[in-house]
Amino acid sequence: MSAPDGSPVGAERSIGQLFASATTDLSALVHDEIALAKAQLKQDVKRGATSGGAFSMAGAVLVFSLPMLNFALAYGIRTWSHWNLAICFVLSFAANVLVAGLLALIGVVFAKKAKKGRGPQKVAASMKESASVLGNAKPHPRPELPEDRSPAAIEAVARSSS
């Protein structure tokens, strides 16, 4: 078994290998955060488009169905109830307004969901948290150099710190 950089697990790794591994991990973290932001933004845009589509459909139903539906409904009510024709037309218009109101309500629900979706804000908070964790990371304490600056003493300190 080996580490991602190819060195055996449990073996001492050099500072260069550790730095390369940390750089690779940090790069992967940034790429994952960006992918998450894109996915959440895409979901919010989709909800907003659904809301806009529902509002558009409400307007289209109201505009295009009124003439035909009003005539058909008004004459149907008159045939069924024998009421005055003007009252029948008002009732058919009220039915159309009710359908348009229902579609507008669906649009409002999806608009609120799109507004609540705080995908980019969540990702920004996550990235700030990652940055603060990395900013607070402290290196391992190194043993102090001995007063003796001979090559053997320096080599002993280097072996103990790696």
Summary of the structure (lengths in Angstrom):
residues: 162
radius of gyration: 34.7
end to end distance: 21.7
largest distance: 116.0
contacts: 385
relative contact order: 0.10
helix: 78%
strand: 1%
